[in-house]
Amino acid sequence: MQKKCHIRKGDTVIVITGESKGQKGRVLEVNRVKERAIVESVNLVSRHTKPNSKAPQGGIIKKEAPVHISNLMLIDPATGKPTRTGKKLNEKEKLVRYSKKSGEEIK
């Protein structure tokens, strides 16, 4: 069963706790089953690789590791500050996300 999630792919988020606290980035991928998200240039880990077709030289590659979604907060597009989200019906009777801080609809 899929769990509800307050962030989506493409959202701009800030890390609110942990080793990467304060870093901002765009969400690249969300795993709703494990409740984790991969955020661009946040929580970078070093991966030691042998030479292969993708990396013929091999060596140490930096890549993003997943972050738990409870450690992420959506950045309000209107104000640029972290905000909580809610869901409401818009004028077209469609359920949309909105910023609790500014009241603006989140696309």
C-alpha positions, 0 to 999 in steps of 0.5 A: 500500500502506498503511503501519503507523502507531502513532497513530490518529484520536482519540489524544492525542499530544505533538510531540517535535521541531520548531517545535511541540515540547512541544505536546499535542493530539488527532489529527484525521486521519491520512494513512498514505500520506504518513505525516502527521497533523493534530493539533488546535491544533498546527503552525498556519499562516496562510492568506490567503483571498479573500472566498468563500461560506465566508469572506465577509470573506476575510482571514487564517485560521489552520489546522492543517498536517500533522506527520510521524508520527515527530515525534509520541508517544502520551500514555499514558492511564493515566499521562499521559506519552509512551509507545511502543506495541506490539501483543499479543493480549488475553484474547479473542484479539484484537490490541490496542495497549498502552502499553510504559510502563504495560502498559495496553491503549490503547482 
